[in-house]
Amino acid sequence: MTASSLRNKEPQFMKRVASSSVRKQKFLSFFYVSCILTLSMVFSGVKPKPVLGAETILISYGPLEFSLPVSSLENFAKTGEVDRDLSFYARFIREDGLARLREFLQRRLDVSPVVVSQLTYAPIGEEVLERLGTVIRSGRTLNGFYALRAALILAAADPEGMTMINIMRKFPTSEIRISANQLLQLQNQFITLFNYQKAAVNAVSQVGEKEAAATPKIPLPGDFQKPGRFRFSQRTLQLTRNIQSSGRSNSPHSFRVELYIPEGLSQPAPVVVISHGLGSDPKAFSYLGEHLASHGFVAVLPQHIGSDATRRQALLLGITRSSVDRREFVDRPLDVKYTLDELERLSRSELAGKINLQQIGVIGHSFGGYTALALVGAKFNQARIAQECNDRQITLNASYFLQCLAVDLPPLTENLSDPRIKAAIALNPLTSIVFGPEGMSKIQAPTMILGGSADIIASVVEEQIQPFIWMQNSDKYLTVIIPSGHAAADRFDGTDQAPQPNTLGFLLAGQDPKLARDYIKGLSLVFMQAYLNDRSEYKGFLNAAFAQSISRKPLQLDLIRSLTPEELEQSFGGRPPLPIIPKPITVNNSR
């Protein structure tokens, strides 16, 4: 039964969802909320996982059935005591596993019930819940779809907040049934995937050590993370282009573009376009635009209407059921291309002598990382999308659900690349399905891919490390920040204040996001100086030794120039659970 068919049978009381304004939250917060239910099965180390229920958890294993009172888990979370009921399961857990289980049960996630309710009614959220509901059921044969949704919303609304214990308390049935066979299968797959991710990150660090040892040490001429010597002005453009929308042509599409223009240069400045991520906006990357402008680059920050903060707010207020317009996979690169066309026009008038459109680079974060790679030549891969998105496999890669929204797009007729763009940096990009190895191999321009080892949205292995291997261009770079998260680059709250531990912001951004942003400022400046200003001396800093020289606790910075499948396999100790080179496309992409 699909999420769509389940919706048709939903009781009316389940459809009453609060509708009110909320503070800014990341759309992708729901992916963590939903994944937390499944990941709890892994971290505790228990074979029949006693982590969900109302009064009693029933675990079926073939013809056998075991029970565990929720009160046993609640008492264990509060006191650490393993009572008689829990002791049967505790025999299967090592002591450190019990400690992790208790910590996990106590952990509180601060998230608005309105955010949870709206996101669990969004199509992507429904798909996640429907998959979880096949394992966590509200009856002997009933998918747990609605019970999970209700428990999440009610727990978020409770003053005690969203903890695993509170989610259990709010589960709307007296018994919860968990299939041990499916649960054990999930557990084994998740543990293997986690181990492979750790091994892949270690492989990058090991290669970095080797490359650094073989690289001559070059003294740094200055601190690339500090502001430059140029003053700059800021202005806003309001642009409108015609797009095809809902089968209608020539529909007006208006968006704004923020410009940061350095002053006092003796020649026109090169251009760097910065593309924000899903649910964000240009001001979240003003820190990077200002930094580049202070060093003599024109920073161009377009707004992507179909996937920006306005769209996120519309989702939270119930105005729309989707976090992103599917057309954004096409419209985002076209927004940038149209912006460059307009800048060419302005360069002949009011921006004459200030802007050099022969030297253009692009930086993008998350969905903006996809945008940057598409602009620099990665080919949008509808055949790969059709194949992967019809293969419903277990994944820890939450970006899978976003990428698979593109499966419903009609055959692409637009050219998304732009030959004017000479170099690209993709921060936490989406790549594995929308491009695949076939699309990533088309990139020819100098390209840097950056990932975070603690990214719970766009898996560093599937979206950055393995796709780096697929690239065939000679000037390619892979950077990993350990243990940075998905949202570290995005200053969506407008401040550099670090999020509190165990909060949603911390889980999305990871440790010390300000330090991660400092790394990004330094890497972006060096990369764009090397490839837009043709400063050969800066190319000498794009290596593992430079990364080590600026790396400091608590975030390790690794930068490598090459990586092979054999090095990944050696680090993992065998064949990885994910194919390093995905299986060839076999689906027919004709429509």
Helices and strands as residue ranges (DSSP letters): H 3-7, G 12-15, H 29-43, E 56-61, E 64-69, H 70-79, H 84-90, H 95-106, H 113-120, H 123-133, E 136-137, H 145-157, H 164-170, E 175-179, H 180-213, E 232-245, E 248-262, E 269-275, G 282-285, H 286-294, E 298-302, G 305-307, H 309-316, H 328-346, E 355-365, H 367-375, H 382-389, H 399-403, G 404-408, E 421-427, H 436-440, E 447-452, I 460-465, H 466-470, E 476-482, H 504-509, H 513-531, H 536-539, H 544-550, E 556-560, H 565-572
